[in-house]
Amino acid sequence: MLQCGDVIARLQAETGAPGVAACVLLDGHLVYQGALGLSDVENGVPMTPRTVIRIASISKTLTATALLRLVNEGKIDLDAPVKQYLPQYPHPGTVRHLASHLSGMRHFKDNQEKKLATRFDSTEESIAWFINDPLEHAPGTKFRYSSLGYAVLGAVVASAAGMPFEQYVEHSVLRPCGLAQTLPESTELIIPRRSRYYSRWTGTLLNSPYVDNTWKLPGDGYLSTAHDLVHFAHALLEHRLLSEETLRGELWAAQKLADGSKTKYGLGWKIFEPEALTAAPLPKEKESSSKQQQQAGNGDGASVVSSGGLADEWIVGHGGDAVGASAFFLVFPERRLAVALVCNQSKVQLLPSIATIARSWLNVLPEASPCNDKSSLQLPSESKKPATMPTVSTSASTRSTESNGKRSKKTS
């Protein structure tokens, strides 16, 4: 069995990512946290599990959670027309359609839209430039992944909440979970521990171009850490934000097309079939096609991992492919297990590695769930340093931080 440190070391060695970080939370216990490499290559700043980094499309999990908080408050009806909350919306379709990528709204046309550097003053202004574009299909008839649709959903949330979108997410999701290092990206604010962002061109490590992600905040614009992401999952599993009925019946429930067929997406969360994660050995980095990204809901979803340990598991999560960063987040609700993996390089395939990390913990858990009594578990041992310490292909040296979680204290 590959140890977690070995997995992230291999990932860094094969992709050349400057920095990689991972966390594993099991039933409220931080049982693993580790990092390799640099968050800032030019200044030699080490990567850590608390390095703040772009999480791209994982932002949708925050938005959907805030949306359902409004549903529980009686301020939004998922099956009401979008126009009820956003009169300027010119199309048919419901709030549920936006949240489940069934609205027919388009995704980014090209990388130029994804790398947009324009600053808008409000959520409504940020959607005005595309909201009148024709739908690509009738609402409810097809699954079409759309970060632009989530930008519109953010405007719906703001309208129903009666406050700016980011304020409501802070009030209803981030603060109750204690996610102090999860916040909207800002190009002006000083954000401690923020990573720099990188990409590769013909093998050469480069600084990623400047972008302003505030306009697409609801779908792609948040910053977070591997540490915060697993604690977000724990807050959901502890029902601090939403009830079990809402988690199973809405947030993590496969949504249906008009013909009754199910998609592989809930509300802001992708639903992973175990067999989709257990079909092939760990691959080296390769770029997904745009079609694969749309089907998977992120730039990591087309990859698979070696077999074993995931059969019959209920798995939800999301991936994110940002300008200069990649992130992935998996939750196994019935095992109360959450795994987060991030790196500061774009277009890195993370799903094979994160599923391998998850499997190393699933293999030591009893099949019965939820996992309440773990006193008899023999947890995987973790060396303090990986056997081989990969280096970034620059003059800067690579440093590592890694630890076993001591399971004596429950985190909140």
N, C-alpha and C positions, 0 to 999 in steps of 0.2 A: 504493500500500500504506500502510495506517495504521501509524504508528510506535507502539510500546508506550506511550510517554508520552501520545500523542494519545488512545489508547484509554481509559486510566484517567482522563484529563481529561474526556472525553466522558461516561464512566460517572458521575463525580462531578457533573458539570453536570446530567445528566438525572435523577439520583436524589436529589440533595441530600445524599448521604452525607457526614458530617463529615470522615471520613478514609478513604483508599483506599491499599493497598499491593500491590505485585506483585513477583515474582521469577521469573526464567527460568534454569534450569540445563541446560546442554547438554554431555553427555559429561563431567560432572564440573566444568565451568567455569561460574561464575556470570556469564552473559553479559548479564544485565539485572537491575537492581533499581531500583525507583522507588516514590515515595509522594507523595501530595497531601493537603493538609488537616490536620486536627487529630485527635489521639487523645483529647484532653481539651479540649472547647470552652471550658468555664468558666475553665480556667487557661491556655489558649493553648498547649498542648503539641503540638508537631508530630507527625504520623504518620510512621513510618519503616518500612522493610522488616523491622526487628527489633522492632516494636511487638508486644507479647504480647496476644493476642486470643482470644476463644472461637471454637473451630472446629467446635463442635456435632457433627454426624454424621460428620465426618471422623475423629472419635475411633474409629469402628468399624474403620478401616484399621489402627490401632495394636493394637486388641484382637485382630483376626483374625491379625495377624502374630505376636503373643504366643502365640495359640492354636496356630499351626503350629509354633512353636518347641517347645511342649510335645509336640506330635505327634512331632516329630523326636527328642525326648528319650525317647520311648516311654511318656510319662505320660498321654497321651490318645489314644483311638481315636475318630476323627471319626464313625464309624458305630456306635458303642456308644450304648446308651440314656442319656439325660441322668441318669436315676435312678442310674446306676452311680457318678456323681460327686457327685450332689446328691440324696440319698435323699428329701428332702422335696418334690421335684418331683412333682406329682400326675398328670402327663399322659404319654401315649406320645410317642415322638419321639426323635431322635438329636441328638448335638452338632452334626452337620452341618446338620440342620434349623434349629437356632437361628442358626448362623453365616450361613446363606444365606436367611434370612427365609421359610423353608418350614415353620416349627414350628406355625403356626396361632395363636400368641400375638398378642394385640391390640396396637395402637399406642396412643398417647395418645388418650384419649377426647375431650379438648378442651384449650383453652389453659390452663385452670386446672391440669390435670395437668402440662402442659409447664412452667408457671411455679411449680411446687411449691417452697415455701421451707422444707420440713421437713428437719431434719438427722437422719440415721440413723447409728448407731455402727458398723455393719459392712455388708458386701456382702449377707450373708444377711438381715439385718434390713431392708435397703432393698428387697428383693423380696417380703417376706412379705405386704405389703398387697395385692398383685395376683396372686400366683403361683397362687392357687386359682380365679381367674376362668376361665370355660369357654373352650376353644379356639374359634376362629372357623371352623376347617376341620380336617379330618384332616391330620396331619403329612405333608408331601411332595406334597400334592395341588394346592396353590395357592401363588403368591407373595403374601405379605402383609407389607409392610414393617413392622418392629416394633422400636422402640428399647427397649421393655420386654423383648423377647426377648434383646436384647443385654445388658441388666442381668442377666438370668439367666445368660447366657454368661459374664459376668464372675465370677459366683459359681462356675461350673464351673472356670474358669481358676484361681481362688484355691484351690479344693479340691484340684485336681490338683497345683498347684505347691507346696502346703503353706505358703503365705504370703499376706498380703493382696494383692489384685489389683494395686493400684497399685505395690507393691514389685516384683512379678514383671515388670510392664511396664517399670519403671525398669531392672531388672537385665537383661532379655532383649532390649529394643528401644531404649529411649532412650539408655542409657549406651553400648552398642556403636556407635550412630550418632553420638554426640556431640551429641545434641539438648538443649543446655543450657537452652533457652527453651521446651521442651515439657514440660508438667507438669499434674497434676490441678488443676482450679480449687479455690481455697480462699478463703473469705470472710474469714479471719483473717490469713493470712500476708501479709507485705509482698512483693509481686512487682514487681521493677523493670520499668519500661517497660510496665506493664499499661495497656491502654486503658480508657476509660470506654465505656458502652454507651448507644445511642440508638435511638429509633423516631420515626416521624412520625404525627401524628394530624391529619387534614384539612390537611396541609401544614406543620404546626408541628412543629419539632424538639423532642423531649422526652427527658428521662432515662428509660431503661427501668426497669421495676420490679425490686425486689430478688428474686433467686432463689437457691436453693442447689442447684447441679447435682451435688453429690457423690453423690447417690443413683443418678444415671444416668450415672456416670462412664464405664463401658465403651462406651456408645453415643453419649453426647452431652456428656461432662463435661470434656474436656481443653482446655487453652490451648496455643497455639503461635504461630508467626510465619510469614510468607510465606517467610522465609529458611530456617527449620528444615524446613518442609514439603518444599521441593525437595531439601534434603539428605537427608531421609528416603527420598525416591524414589531418589536416587543410591545410598544404602546398599543398597537392595533390588536395584538393577540391577548393583551390584558383588558381589552374593551374599554380603554380610557377615552377613546374617541367615538367608536361606533359599536353597536351591539353585535353579538354573534349572528343574529338574524340578518342584520344589514350586511355584514361581511360576506356571509354565505349566499344571501339572496340577491345582493346587488353588486357590491364592490368586486368580489371575486367570483361572480357567477357569469358563465359564458352567455353573452347576449345573442339574441335571435334575429335573423333576417325576416323579412316579410313573409317568406315562404315557409317559415318555421325551422329552418336549418340553423344550427348553432355556429357561432364564430369561435375563435380561440382567444377572445379578448373580453374582459369584463368591463368595468368602468375605470379607465386609467391604468389598468393592470393587465398584463398578458398572462394567459393561462397556458402553462407548459404541459404537454403530454409527456409522460416519462420516456416513451419510446423515442421521442424526438431528441432526447438528451443522451441516448445510450446507443448510438448506431455506428460510431467510428472513433478511431484513436485521435488523440490530441493532435491537431494540425498546426503547422506553422502559420504565421500571419498571412492572411489574404484579404483583399478588399471584397466586400459584398457588392453585388450588383444593386442598382436602385430598386429593381423589382423585388429582390430578396429583402431589402430593408423595409419596403412597404408591407410585405407579407409578415415579417417578423415584428414590425413595430419599432425597430432600432437597427443600428449598424452591426449588432452582434448576433442577431437571432438566427442566422442561417447555419451556424456551426453546431456540431454535435460532439459527444464525448464517448469514451470507451465504456463498455457495458458494465453492469453490476451496481447494486446498491440503490437504484432509483425506481425499481419496478413497483407499480401500484401506488406511487406517491402522489399526493396532491401538491402541486407546485405552482406558485404564482410569483410574479416579479416583473422586472422591466430592465431593459438595457438603454444605454445612451451613447450616442456618437456625437460629441461636440467638436467645435473647432479647437484642436489642440488637446483634447482629452477623450477618454473612453471610460465608461462606467457600467457596472452590472450589479444587479440586486436580486437575490432569490429568497423566497420564503416558503417553508414547508410547514403549513399551519398545524397539521395534526402531530407533527414532531416538535413543534415550538422551536424551530430552527431557522435562523436567518443568517445569510452570508452576503457580504458586500465586497466588491473588488473594483478598484479604480486605478487609473494610470494617467499620466499627463502627456499622452501622445494620441493623436487622432487615428481612427481606422484600425484599432487593435481588436482582434477577435478575442473576447473575454469569456464567452460562454463555455468553451471546453474547460478552461481552467477553473472557473467558479463551480461548475458542476462536479469536477474532480475533488475540489475542496469539500463540497457538501457531502459527497459520497463517503469521504474519509470519516465523517462524523456519523452519518446515517448507519454505517456498517457496525458501529458499536452501540447503537440504541436498540432497545427492545422493540419488537414489532407492534406491541400494544401501544395505543396512544390515547390521550396525550401523555407525555413523559413526565410523570409526577415524582416517582421515586428513582433517583439515579445514584443512590449511595453505593450500589453494587457495580456500577459501570466501570469498565477499564478504558479510560480515554486514550486516544492516540498520543504517543509521546512525541514531543517536538524538540528538536535540537535548537540550541540558542542561535546557531548560524547555519545556513545551508552549506552542504559539503563543498560546493563550488560557488565562489562569489563572482557573479558576472559584473562587467563594467560597462559604463556608457561609452560610446565611441567618440569621446571628446577628451580633452586633457584633464578634466575634472575626475577625481576619484569617486567611487561608489561606496556608500555606507549603508549599513543595514540596521534595522531595529526590529526585534521580534520577541514575543513572549508567549508563554502558556498562560491561559486564564486560570487563576486560582479560584476554585469553585466554592469558596467559603462565604462569598458575599454576593447578594443579589443586587443587580443594578436597577436603577429606575429610569 
